[in-house]
């Protein structure tokens, strides 16, 4: 899903969820995710987890 409201590029692999230490990856906070995208991704992850 391409969205011009964000500066971050790439995609969310909702079916590849796992716990990864942000500190170990040296991740930095760049921006907030628009709420409608967050809700869509959260819904997809919930559907995936409910099917396991």
C-alpha positions in Angstrom: 0.0 0.0 0.0 1.6 3.3 -1.1 0.8 6.3 1.0 1.9 9.8 0.3 1.3 10.9 3.9 4.5 9.2 5.1 8.1 9.7 4.3 9.0 6.1 5.1 9.1 3.7 2.2 8.7 0.0 2.1 6.0 -2.3 3.4 4.7 -4.0 6.5 5.0 -7.8 6.4 2.0 -8.5 8.7 2.5 -12.3 8.3 6.1 -12.1 9.5 5.5 -10.8 13.0 8.0 -11.6 15.7 9.7 -9.9 18.6 12.9 -8.2 17.6 14.8 -5.9 19.8 14.7 -2.4 18.4 17.8 -1.6 20.4 19.7 -4.6 18.9 18.7 -3.4 15.4 19.7 0.1 16.3 16.3 1.3 15.1 15.3 4.9 15.3 11.9 6.5 15.4 11.2 8.3 12.2 7.5 9.1 12.2 4.1 8.1 13.4 1.9 5.7 11.3 -1.4 7.2 10.2 -4.2 5.7 12.4 -6.1 4.2 9.5 -3.1 2.3 8.3 -2.3 1.2 11.9 -5.9 -0.1 12.3 -5.7 -2.0 9.0 -2.4 -3.7 9.8 -3.6 -4.5 13.4 -6.7 -6.1 11.9 -4.6 -8.2 9.5 -2.3 -9.3 12.3 -5.3 -10.2 14.5 -6.8 -12.3 11.7 -3.5 -14.1 11.1 -3.1 -14.9 14.8 -6.7 -16.0 15.3 -6.2 -18.6 12.5 -3.3 -20.3 14.2 
